C-alpha cells in the first residue's frame, strides 16, 4: 500500500516539474495546469477515498468515471515527456570518434596515367559504353604503346589519324577502293526516285578468293587447279558406290559448267575456270511495320564447301534493294497495284545486278591465283536462296503457287 502511494506521488511530482519547465521555456504561451493535485495545503499527500453513494446528496458530487476522463484529457501525454527528455539528452551528446578526417584532395593530385583513364571513362560514358568497352580500349592502348612508345605521338595536325583518314589508308594499303559502292538512282512508276548502292562484282569476288581462310575451303570433290568436279556425270550415275557429298555431286553443277564454260579440249582448264555463285536475297526490317526495311543481295562462290558457307567471310554484299513501299501507307498497300509494284521491283533488281550482268556479258573477269597465274573466271548463277515470298517476287510467281522447296534456279 505504501509503495503504491509513493509511486503516485513521484508521478505527480514529475508532471509538476515538466509543466513548470514548459512554462519557463515558453512564457508567451498559456498552458493549462492540468496536474491533478491530491495534496492538501500542508503538502501532505492525501490518498483517494472511495465514498459511498449518497442518495440524499445535493448533486454536487460528480461520477467517478467523468473525473477519470477529465484527468486523462488534462494530463500531459507520456510520449511527449519522453521526447522532451530525449532532446535534453541529445543536447550534450558527442560522437565517440572526435577526430575529423583529412580534407579531400583536388583533381590536380592525379597522375597523367590516371587522368588519361578518367578521361576515357567520360568518353565511354558519353557514347553509352560500359565496362567491357573501357577495358578493351585500355588493353588496346597499353598493347600498342608497349610495342612502340611513340605510336600515338603527333607533332602536328597532319600526323593525326581520324576515322576518315584511317579508312582511306586501309583502302589504299589493301587495294579495296573498288569495294566502295556506287549509288544509282532509279525512278519508279509514280515518279519517286530511290537510291540503289551497287558494289563492283569482280572486286568483291577477288576479295573472297584472295582470303586464305576462305580459299582453302574448296569442296573436296573439286579439282583446286580447275574448279571442276573430279568425277563426271556418267561416273557419278554409273558408280553404285559413288558418294553424294556437296553441291558438286549434283548434275546441275556439271550442266552449268558445260553451258557457260568452253570445252576442256579447246582451252587450258587451269587458266579458264567456271565460277558459279549462290545468290541470297531476303528482306529485313528493323521496325514493327516494315518501313525501315532493305533487301541485301549477297553472293558466295558455289565451289566453297558447306562449312565455310555458314560463315560471314565467305559472303559479299554486292547491292542493296531499298524499301520500295516507303511512303505508300502501312505495308505499302496504299494505291499501289500489284503489276506496277512488281515492275518497280524488277527495275530496281536490274540495277542491283548490273555489275554482275556486265561482268557476265564481258566474258568474265581475271584473277591471279596463289601461283601468280592470270586466270579467267566465267561467272554464272548456280542457284538463288531466299524465302518463298521473296523468290516468287523475283521470278514473277504468285505467292500461292504450290512450290515444294525454298530454292529456285
C-alpha beads as a LAMMPS data file, in Angstrom:
LAMMPS data file: protein, C-alpha beads

409 atoms
408 bonds

1 atom types
1 bond types

-500.0 500.0 xlo xhi
-500.0 500.0 ylo yhi
-500.0 500.0 zlo zhi

Masses

1 110.0

Atoms # bond

1 1 1 0.000 0.000 0.000
2 1 1 2.836 2.398 0.906
3 1 1 4.693 1.664 -2.329
4 1 1 1.582 2.477 -4.343
5 1 1 1.249 5.835 -2.627
6 1 1 4.931 6.650 -3.170
7 1 1 4.734 5.805 -6.864
8 1 1 1.752 8.020 -7.417
9 1 1 3.457 10.834 -5.522
10 1 1 6.617 10.590 -7.687
11 1 1 4.497 10.586 -10.849
12 1 1 2.615 13.706 -9.806
13 1 1 5.847 15.490 -8.879
14 1 1 7.447 14.712 -12.267
15 1 1 4.407 16.053 -14.092
16 1 1 4.529 19.205 -11.995
17 1 1 8.219 19.755 -12.805
18 1 1 7.630 19.229 -16.546
19 1 1 4.786 21.708 -16.527
20 1 1 6.896 24.318 -14.801
21 1 1 9.695 23.708 -17.326
22 1 1 7.348 24.264 -20.283
23 1 1 6.022 27.484 -18.757
24 1 1 9.580 28.712 -18.195
25 1 1 10.666 27.907 -21.795
26 1 1 7.544 29.370 -23.425
27 1 1 6.393 32.319 -21.281
28 1 1 4.204 33.736 -24.084
29 1 1 2.105 30.589 -24.366
30 1 1 -0.684 29.864 -21.984
31 1 1 -0.555 26.359 -20.608
32 1 1 -3.278 24.764 -18.641
33 1 1 -2.167 23.494 -15.290
34 1 1 -3.568 20.097 -15.888
35 1 1 -1.814 18.406 -12.979
36 1 1 -4.237 16.718 -10.693
37 1 1 -3.140 17.578 -7.156
38 1 1 -4.052 15.215 -4.429
39 1 1 -2.166 17.225 -1.758
40 1 1 -3.622 19.300 0.990
41 1 1 -2.440 22.783 1.950
42 1 1 0.386 21.391 4.036
43 1 1 1.765 19.456 1.094
44 1 1 0.923 16.069 2.532
45 1 1 -0.338 13.527 0.097
46 1 1 -3.947 12.575 0.576
47 1 1 -4.928 9.236 -0.840
48 1 1 -8.180 8.889 -2.625
49 1 1 -11.008 7.541 -0.552
50 1 1 -13.941 5.933 -2.179
51 1 1 -17.162 7.488 -0.962
52 1 1 -20.395 5.639 -0.770
53 1 1 -23.197 6.787 -2.945
54 1 1 -25.466 9.098 -1.027
55 1 1 -28.954 9.162 -2.279
56 1 1 -29.508 12.328 -0.246
57 1 1 -26.552 14.196 -1.892
58 1 1 -27.468 17.633 -3.145
59 1 1 -25.998 16.860 -6.615
60 1 1 -22.546 18.455 -6.077
61 1 1 -20.823 15.068 -6.292
62 1 1 -19.617 14.123 -9.846
63 1 1 -19.464 10.496 -11.009
64 1 1 -16.057 8.817 -10.753
65 1 1 -15.934 7.917 -14.495
66 1 1 -16.302 11.558 -15.538
67 1 1 -13.452 12.568 -13.220
68 1 1 -11.129 9.915 -14.707
69 1 1 -11.913 11.062 -18.269
70 1 1 -11.206 14.648 -17.316
71 1 1 -7.900 13.715 -15.660
72 1 1 -6.736 11.747 -18.725
73 1 1 -7.571 14.582 -21.124
74 1 1 -5.935 17.218 -18.984
75 1 1 -2.667 15.367 -18.207
76 1 1 0.478 15.681 -20.413
77 1 1 0.984 12.657 -22.747
78 1 1 3.772 10.320 -21.735
79 1 1 5.238 10.178 -25.280
80 1 1 5.684 13.949 -25.199
81 1 1 7.531 13.685 -21.907
82 1 1 9.783 11.002 -23.331
83 1 1 10.563 13.054 -26.450
84 1 1 11.442 16.138 -24.405
85 1 1 13.678 14.020 -22.203
86 1 1 15.409 12.626 -25.351
87 1 1 16.021 16.135 -26.681
88 1 1 17.649 17.094 -23.373
89 1 1 19.874 14.020 -23.531
90 1 1 20.962 14.693 -27.160
91 1 1 21.950 18.315 -26.469
92 1 1 25.153 17.353 -24.735
93 1 1 25.871 14.056 -26.511
94 1 1 29.053 13.776 -28.619
95 1 1 30.262 11.096 -31.067
96 1 1 32.889 8.633 -29.927
97 1 1 35.189 9.455 -32.876
98 1 1 36.131 13.071 -32.185
99 1 1 38.957 13.311 -34.775
100 1 1 37.950 14.797 -38.186
101 1 1 39.384 13.043 -41.314
102 1 1 41.802 14.717 -43.693
103 1 1 40.171 17.058 -46.258
104 1 1 39.537 15.742 -49.806
105 1 1 42.287 16.330 -52.326
106 1 1 41.818 18.293 -55.540
107 1 1 41.947 16.769 -59.020
108 1 1 45.482 18.101 -59.519
109 1 1 46.812 15.265 -57.364
110 1 1 46.134 12.638 -60.125
111 1 1 48.968 11.376 -62.257
112 1 1 48.885 11.642 -66.059
113 1 1 48.200 7.886 -66.274
114 1 1 45.158 8.208 -64.031
115 1 1 43.896 11.359 -65.756
116 1 1 44.051 9.641 -69.152
117 1 1 41.879 6.791 -67.915
118 1 1 39.458 9.153 -66.191
119 1 1 39.061 10.985 -69.491
120 1 1 38.477 7.633 -71.183
121 1 1 35.749 6.886 -68.641
122 1 1 33.985 10.109 -69.635
123 1 1 34.254 9.296 -73.352
124 1 1 32.923 5.765 -72.918
125 1 1 30.061 7.007 -70.763
126 1 1 29.233 9.758 -73.273
127 1 1 28.629 7.245 -76.067
128 1 1 26.806 4.680 -73.944
129 1 1 29.662 2.237 -73.498
130 1 1 30.196 0.044 -70.489
131 1 1 32.908 -1.724 -68.553
132 1 1 33.766 -4.119 -71.377
133 1 1 34.351 -1.254 -73.840
134 1 1 36.550 0.628 -71.371
135 1 1 38.642 -2.455 -70.615
136 1 1 39.020 -3.260 -74.324
137 1 1 40.206 0.257 -75.191
138 1 1 42.571 0.320 -72.231
139 1 1 44.055 -3.050 -73.219
140 1 1 44.391 -1.934 -76.841
141 1 1 46.159 1.327 -75.946
142 1 1 48.501 -0.395 -73.496
143 1 1 49.388 -3.089 -76.023
144 1 1 50.357 -0.670 -78.778
145 1 1 52.249 1.747 -76.544
146 1 1 54.271 -1.195 -75.226
147 1 1 55.114 -2.231 -78.796
148 1 1 56.000 1.296 -79.899
149 1 1 56.172 4.057 -77.327
150 1 1 55.553 6.884 -79.814
151 1 1 52.718 5.172 -81.713
152 1 1 50.286 7.917 -80.718
153 1 1 52.716 10.821 -80.832
154 1 1 51.659 13.621 -83.186
155 1 1 53.961 16.546 -83.842
156 1 1 51.310 18.451 -85.766
157 1 1 47.749 18.102 -87.049
158 1 1 48.937 16.473 -90.260
159 1 1 50.065 13.420 -88.294
160 1 1 46.675 12.847 -86.680
161 1 1 44.655 9.884 -87.882
162 1 1 40.912 10.478 -87.550
163 1 1 38.425 7.821 -88.618
164 1 1 38.096 9.045 -92.203
165 1 1 41.841 9.138 -92.760
166 1 1 42.222 5.667 -91.247
167 1 1 39.632 4.186 -93.609
168 1 1 41.286 5.849 -96.588
169 1 1 44.653 4.430 -95.569
170 1 1 43.204 0.913 -95.206
171 1 1 41.594 1.090 -98.639
172 1 1 44.858 2.189 -100.229
173 1 1 47.009 -0.343 -98.395
174 1 1 44.736 -3.329 -99.117
175 1 1 43.665 -2.155 -102.572
176 1 1 39.995 -2.055 -101.554
177 1 1 38.982 1.106 -103.382
178 1 1 36.819 -0.862 -105.811
179 1 1 34.711 -2.219 -102.941
180 1 1 33.186 1.173 -102.277
181 1 1 29.585 1.090 -103.566
182 1 1 28.366 3.246 -106.415
183 1 1 24.986 4.901 -105.867
184 1 1 22.479 4.528 -108.719
185 1 1 19.219 6.480 -108.864
186 1 1 16.134 4.628 -110.123
187 1 1 12.832 6.314 -110.999
188 1 1 9.682 4.334 -110.183
189 1 1 6.309 4.370 -111.967
190 1 1 4.908 7.094 -109.668
191 1 1 7.909 9.413 -110.298
192 1 1 9.527 8.564 -106.969
193 1 1 13.297 8.088 -107.001
194 1 1 15.189 5.558 -104.925
195 1 1 18.916 5.080 -104.433
196 1 1 20.469 1.659 -105.066
197 1 1 24.067 1.088 -103.875
198 1 1 25.937 -1.355 -106.120
199 1 1 29.389 -2.837 -105.444
200 1 1 31.746 -3.915 -108.220
201 1 1 31.200 -7.667 -108.661
202 1 1 34.732 -8.724 -109.772
203 1 1 36.351 -6.815 -106.899
204 1 1 34.010 -8.414 -104.381
205 1 1 34.768 -11.920 -105.644
206 1 1 38.522 -11.315 -105.763
207 1 1 38.424 -10.264 -102.103
208 1 1 36.969 -13.701 -101.268
209 1 1 39.396 -15.692 -103.430
210 1 1 42.386 -13.775 -102.028
211 1 1 41.424 -14.637 -98.449
212 1 1 43.468 -17.728 -97.423
213 1 1 40.932 -18.535 -94.702
214 1 1 38.257 -18.990 -97.385
215 1 1 40.012 -20.374 -100.448
216 1 1 41.193 -23.459 -98.536
217 1 1 37.541 -24.499 -98.133
218 1 1 37.029 -25.550 -101.761
219 1 1 34.771 -28.602 -101.942
220 1 1 36.618 -31.899 -101.698
221 1 1 35.024 -33.145 -104.899
222 1 1 36.568 -30.339 -106.964
223 1 1 39.979 -30.013 -108.504
224 1 1 41.516 -26.901 -106.845
225 1 1 43.512 -26.233 -110.009
226 1 1 40.496 -26.112 -112.338
227 1 1 37.429 -25.649 -110.060
228 1 1 35.844 -28.608 -111.909
229 1 1 34.452 -31.819 -110.344
230 1 1 36.828 -34.758 -110.166
231 1 1 34.093 -37.147 -111.262
232 1 1 31.999 -36.691 -114.388
233 1 1 28.240 -37.021 -114.526
234 1 1 28.490 -40.504 -116.035
235 1 1 30.873 -41.672 -113.348
236 1 1 28.562 -40.478 -110.597
237 1 1 25.489 -42.053 -112.181
238 1 1 27.048 -45.419 -113.083
239 1 1 29.123 -45.943 -109.954
240 1 1 26.917 -47.610 -107.301
241 1 1 29.473 -46.761 -104.624
242 1 1 29.663 -43.078 -105.526
243 1 1 29.161 -40.816 -102.509
244 1 1 26.916 -37.787 -102.785
245 1 1 28.828 -35.094 -100.984
246 1 1 28.377 -31.397 -101.611
247 1 1 26.947 -29.325 -104.441
248 1 1 29.450 -30.754 -106.902
249 1 1 27.693 -34.128 -106.700
250 1 1 24.578 -32.749 -108.396
251 1 1 24.051 -32.953 -112.122
252 1 1 23.202 -29.230 -112.296
253 1 1 26.772 -28.397 -111.344
254 1 1 28.114 -30.096 -114.474
255 1 1 25.270 -28.674 -116.566
256 1 1 26.260 -25.144 -115.525
257 1 1 29.907 -25.744 -116.446
258 1 1 29.005 -27.181 -119.848
259 1 1 26.615 -24.296 -120.524
260 1 1 28.831 -21.356 -119.547
261 1 1 32.434 -22.551 -119.990
262 1 1 34.337 -23.675 -123.109
263 1 1 35.076 -27.327 -123.630
264 1 1 38.214 -28.658 -121.995
265 1 1 39.540 -29.747 -125.381
266 1 1 39.634 -26.171 -126.645
267 1 1 41.173 -24.398 -123.622
268 1 1 43.551 -24.748 -120.707
269 1 1 41.311 -25.640 -117.766
270 1 1 43.762 -24.134 -115.286
271 1 1 43.530 -20.735 -116.989
272 1 1 39.797 -20.714 -117.764
273 1 1 37.708 -21.855 -114.830
274 1 1 34.000 -21.942 -114.013
275 1 1 32.841 -19.561 -111.326
276 1 1 29.313 -20.499 -110.189
277 1 1 27.810 -18.288 -107.492
278 1 1 24.988 -18.600 -104.993
279 1 1 22.828 -15.508 -104.563
280 1 1 20.887 -14.864 -101.390
281 1 1 18.104 -12.254 -101.257
282 1 1 15.918 -11.702 -98.214
283 1 1 14.134 -8.596 -96.992
284 1 1 14.908 -7.458 -93.473
285 1 1 13.390 -4.680 -91.359
286 1 1 14.201 -3.027 -88.063
287 1 1 10.773 -1.716 -87.020
288 1 1 7.320 -3.144 -86.299
289 1 1 5.650 -2.148 -89.570
290 1 1 8.420 -2.813 -92.100
291 1 1 9.054 0.801 -93.127
292 1 1 12.745 0.631 -92.166
293 1 1 13.437 -2.277 -94.490
294 1 1 16.039 -3.234 -97.088
295 1 1 16.763 -6.356 -99.124
296 1 1 20.527 -7.002 -99.300
297 1 1 21.817 -9.103 -102.213
298 1 1 24.645 -11.358 -101.059
299 1 1 26.850 -13.596 -103.200
300 1 1 29.098 -16.582 -102.403
301 1 1 31.218 -18.719 -104.761
302 1 1 29.431 -22.052 -105.144
303 1 1 32.673 -24.085 -105.143
304 1 1 33.116 -23.435 -101.387
305 1 1 32.095 -26.215 -99.013
306 1 1 29.174 -26.205 -96.626
307 1 1 31.325 -25.407 -93.572
308 1 1 32.570 -22.051 -94.813
309 1 1 29.198 -21.393 -96.436
310 1 1 27.770 -20.725 -92.974
311 1 1 30.332 -18.018 -92.155
312 1 1 30.182 -14.323 -92.967
313 1 1 33.634 -14.127 -94.522
314 1 1 32.505 -16.343 -97.407
315 1 1 29.803 -13.871 -98.492
316 1 1 29.889 -10.426 -100.077
317 1 1 27.056 -7.944 -100.394
318 1 1 27.006 -6.678 -103.969
319 1 1 23.867 -4.499 -103.803
320 1 1 21.012 -3.340 -101.582
321 1 1 17.376 -3.005 -102.639
322 1 1 15.673 -0.216 -100.655
323 1 1 12.139 -0.290 -99.316
324 1 1 10.034 0.471 -102.404
325 1 1 6.857 0.736 -100.290
326 1 1 8.109 3.642 -98.197
327 1 1 5.554 6.462 -98.161
328 1 1 2.818 4.249 -99.605
329 1 1 0.967 3.589 -96.359
330 1 1 1.165 0.677 -93.960
331 1 1 2.711 -2.401 -95.606
332 1 1 2.962 -0.442 -98.897
333 1 1 -0.584 -1.330 -99.979
334 1 1 -1.929 2.184 -100.389
335 1 1 -2.830 2.974 -104.040
336 1 1 -0.261 0.516 -105.360
337 1 1 -1.454 -2.184 -107.757
338 1 1 0.397 -5.476 -107.996
339 1 1 1.581 -5.021 -111.586
340 1 1 3.269 -1.650 -111.036
341 1 1 4.721 -2.825 -107.743
342 1 1 6.287 -5.831 -109.477
343 1 1 7.573 -3.673 -112.340
344 1 1 9.250 -1.298 -109.885
345 1 1 10.885 -4.210 -108.079
346 1 1 12.328 -5.717 -111.267
347 1 1 13.505 -2.333 -112.459
348 1 1 15.461 -1.894 -109.227
349 1 1 16.626 -5.529 -109.324
350 1 1 18.040 -4.979 -112.811
351 1 1 20.152 -2.102 -111.496
352 1 1 21.197 -4.055 -108.396
353 1 1 22.546 -6.912 -110.540
354 1 1 24.007 -4.610 -113.176
355 1 1 27.623 -5.212 -112.161
356 1 1 27.177 -8.993 -112.281
357 1 1 25.367 -8.742 -115.618
358 1 1 28.081 -6.526 -117.077
359 1 1 30.783 -8.932 -115.926
360 1 1 28.995 -11.889 -117.489
361 1 1 28.456 -10.103 -120.813
362 1 1 32.117 -9.072 -120.895
363 1 1 33.144 -12.734 -120.773
364 1 1 34.070 -12.917 -117.086
365 1 1 36.907 -11.381 -115.079
366 1 1 40.564 -12.157 -114.421
367 1 1 42.078 -13.194 -111.116
368 1 1 45.634 -14.055 -110.106
369 1 1 45.736 -17.335 -108.206
370 1 1 48.223 -18.334 -105.493
371 1 1 50.768 -19.336 -108.132
372 1 1 50.569 -15.970 -109.900
373 1 1 48.704 -17.274 -112.944
374 1 1 46.289 -14.953 -114.702
375 1 1 43.068 -16.981 -114.546
376 1 1 39.862 -16.144 -116.402
377 1 1 36.788 -16.871 -114.287
378 1 1 33.431 -17.412 -116.011
379 1 1 30.658 -16.346 -113.571
380 1 1 27.108 -17.652 -113.680
381 1 1 24.288 -18.171 -111.188
382 1 1 24.187 -21.665 -109.719
383 1 1 21.116 -21.081 -107.527
384 1 1 19.215 -18.378 -105.654
385 1 1 18.373 -18.776 -101.984
386 1 1 15.562 -16.942 -100.205
387 1 1 12.143 -17.285 -98.647
388 1 1 9.057 -18.124 -100.701
389 1 1 7.683 -14.572 -100.853
390 1 1 10.989 -13.045 -101.965
391 1 1 11.848 -15.678 -104.550
392 1 1 8.320 -15.654 -106.005
393 1 1 8.502 -11.896 -106.338
394 1 1 11.858 -12.154 -108.053
395 1 1 10.695 -14.714 -110.657
396 1 1 7.211 -13.211 -111.071
397 1 1 5.202 -16.034 -109.469
398 1 1 2.121 -15.798 -107.286
399 1 1 2.723 -16.498 -103.625
400 1 1 0.017 -19.179 -103.618
401 1 1 1.843 -21.393 -106.091
402 1 1 2.314 -24.943 -104.845
403 1 1 6.102 -24.846 -104.531
404 1 1 7.787 -27.618 -102.534
405 1 1 11.167 -26.016 -101.865
406 1 1 12.697 -22.671 -100.916
407 1 1 15.379 -22.687 -103.614
408 1 1 14.846 -21.993 -107.289
409 1 1 17.432 -21.886 -110.044

Bonds

1 1 1 2
2 1 2 3
3 1 3 4
4 1 4 5
5 1 5 6
6 1 6 7
7 1 7 8
8 1 8 9
9 1 9 10
10 1 10 11
11 1 11 12
12 1 12 13
13 1 13 14
14 1 14 15
15 1 15 16
16 1 16 17
17 1 17 18
18 1 18 19
19 1 19 20
20 1 20 21
21 1 21 22
22 1 22 23
23 1 23 24
24 1 24 25
25 1 25 26
26 1 26 27
27 1 27 28
28 1 28 29
29 1 29 30
30 1 30 31
31 1 31 32
32 1 32 33
33 1 33 34
34 1 34 35
35 1 35 36
36 1 36 37
37 1 37 38
38 1 38 39
39 1 39 40
40 1 40 41
41 1 41 42
42 1 42 43
43 1 43 44
44 1 44 45
45 1 45 46
46 1 46 47
47 1 47 48
48 1 48 49
49 1 49 50
50 1 50 51
51 1 51 52
52 1 52 53
53 1 53 54
54 1 54 55
55 1 55 56
56 1 56 57
57 1 57 58
58 1 58 59
59 1 59 60
60 1 60 61
61 1 61 62
62 1 62 63
63 1 63 64
64 1 64 65
65 1 65 66
66 1 66 67
67 1 67 68
68 1 68 69
69 1 69 70
70 1 70 71
71 1 71 72
72 1 72 73
73 1 73 74
74 1 74 75
75 1 75 76
76 1 76 77
77 1 77 78
78 1 78 79
79 1 79 80
80 1 80 81
81 1 81 82
82 1 82 83
83 1 83 84
84 1 84 85
85 1 85 86
86 1 86 87
87 1 87 88
88 1 88 89
89 1 89 90
90 1 90 91
91 1 91 92
92 1 92 93
93 1 93 94
94 1 94 95
95 1 95 96
96 1 96 97
97 1 97 98
98 1 98 99
99 1 99 100
100 1 100 101
101 1 101 102
102 1 102 103
103 1 103 104
104 1 104 105
105 1 105 106
106 1 106 107
107 1 107 108
108 1 108 109
109 1 109 110
110 1 110 111
111 1 111 112
112 1 112 113
113 1 113 114
114 1 114 115
115 1 115 116
116 1 116 117
117 1 117 118
118 1 118 119
119 1 119 120
120 1 120 121
121 1 121 122
122 1 122 123
123 1 123 124
124 1 124 125
125 1 125 126
126 1 126 127
127 1 127 128
128 1 128 129
129 1 129 130
130 1 130 131
131 1 131 132
132 1 132 133
133 1 133 134
134 1 134 135
135 1 135 136
136 1 136 137
137 1 137 138
138 1 138 139
139 1 139 140
140 1 140 141
141 1 141 142
142 1 142 143
143 1 143 144
144 1 144 145
145 1 145 146
146 1 146 147
147 1 147 148
148 1 148 149
149 1 149 150
150 1 150 151
151 1 151 152
152 1 152 153
153 1 153 154
154 1 154 155
155 1 155 156
156 1 156 157
157 1 157 158
158 1 158 159
159 1 159 160
160 1 160 161
161 1 161 162
162 1 162 163
163 1 163 164
164 1 164 165
165 1 165 166
166 1 166 167
167 1 167 168
168 1 168 169
169 1 169 170
170 1 170 171
171 1 171 172
172 1 172 173
173 1 173 174
174 1 174 175
175 1 175 176
176 1 176 177
177 1 177 178
178 1 178 179
179 1 179 180
180 1 180 181
181 1 181 182
182 1 182 183
183 1 183 184
184 1 184 185
185 1 185 186
186 1 186 187
187 1 187 188
188 1 188 189
189 1 189 190
190 1 190 191
191 1 191 192
192 1 192 193
193 1 193 194
194 1 194 195
195 1 195 196
196 1 196 197
197 1 197 198
198 1 198 199
199 1 199 200
200 1 200 201
201 1 201 202
202 1 202 203
203 1 203 204
204 1 204 205
205 1 205 206
206 1 206 207
207 1 207 208
208 1 208 209
209 1 209 210
210 1 210 211
211 1 211 212
212 1 212 213
213 1 213 214
214 1 214 215
215 1 215 216
216 1 216 217
217 1 217 218
218 1 218 219
219 1 219 220
220 1 220 221
221 1 221 222
222 1 222 223
223 1 223 224
224 1 224 225
225 1 225 226
226 1 226 227
227 1 227 228
228 1 228 229
229 1 229 230
230 1 230 231
231 1 231 232
232 1 232 233
233 1 233 234
234 1 234 235
235 1 235 236
236 1 236 237
237 1 237 238
238 1 238 239
239 1 239 240
240 1 240 241
241 1 241 242
242 1 242 243
243 1 243 244
244 1 244 245
245 1 245 246
246 1 246 247
247 1 247 248
248 1 248 249
249 1 249 250
250 1 250 251
251 1 251 252
252 1 252 253
253 1 253 254
254 1 254 255
255 1 255 256
256 1 256 257
257 1 257 258
258 1 258 259
259 1 259 260
260 1 260 261
261 1 261 262
262 1 262 263
263 1 263 264
264 1 264 265
265 1 265 266
266 1 266 267
267 1 267 268
268 1 268 269
269 1 269 270
270 1 270 271
271 1 271 272
272 1 272 273
273 1 273 274
274 1 274 275
275 1 275 276
276 1 276 277
277 1 277 278
278 1 278 279
279 1 279 280
280 1 280 281
281 1 281 282
282 1 282 283
283 1 283 284
284 1 284 285
285 1 285 286
286 1 286 287
287 1 287 288
288 1 288 289
289 1 289 290
290 1 290 291
291 1 291 292
292 1 292 293
293 1 293 294
294 1 294 295
295 1 295 296
296 1 296 297
297 1 297 298
298 1 298 299
299 1 299 300
300 1 300 301
301 1 301 302
302 1 302 303
303 1 303 304
304 1 304 305
305 1 305 306
306 1 306 307
307 1 307 308
308 1 308 309
309 1 309 310
310 1 310 311
311 1 311 312
312 1 312 313
313 1 313 314
314 1 314 315
315 1 315 316
316 1 316 317
317 1 317 318
318 1 318 319
319 1 319 320
320 1 320 321
321 1 321 322
322 1 322 323
323 1 323 324
324 1 324 325
325 1 325 326
326 1 326 327
327 1 327 328
328 1 328 329
329 1 329 330
330 1 330 331
331 1 331 332
332 1 332 333
333 1 333 334
334 1 334 335
335 1 335 336
336 1 336 337
337 1 337 338
338 1 338 339
339 1 339 340
340 1 340 341
341 1 341 342
342 1 342 343
343 1 343 344
344 1 344 345
345 1 345 346
346 1 346 347
347 1 347 348
348 1 348 349
349 1 349 350
350 1 350 351
351 1 351 352
352 1 352 353
353 1 353 354
354 1 354 355
355 1 355 356
356 1 356 357
357 1 357 358
358 1 358 359
359 1 359 360
360 1 360 361
361 1 361 362
362 1 362 363
363 1 363 364
364 1 364 365
365 1 365 366
366 1 366 367
367 1 367 368
368 1 368 369
369 1 369 370
370 1 370 371
371 1 371 372
372 1 372 373
373 1 373 374
374 1 374 375
375 1 375 376
376 1 376 377
377 1 377 378
378 1 378 379
379 1 379 380
380 1 380 381
381 1 381 382
382 1 382 383
383 1 383 384
384 1 384 385
385 1 385 386
386 1 386 387
387 1 387 388
388 1 388 389
389 1 389 390
390 1 390 391
391 1 391 392
392 1 392 393
393 1 393 394
394 1 394 395
395 1 395 396
396 1 396 397
397 1 397 398
398 1 398 399
399 1 399 400
400 1 400 401
401 1 401 402
402 1 402 403
403 1 403 404
404 1 404 405
405 1 405 406
406 1 406 407
407 1 407 408
408 1 408 409
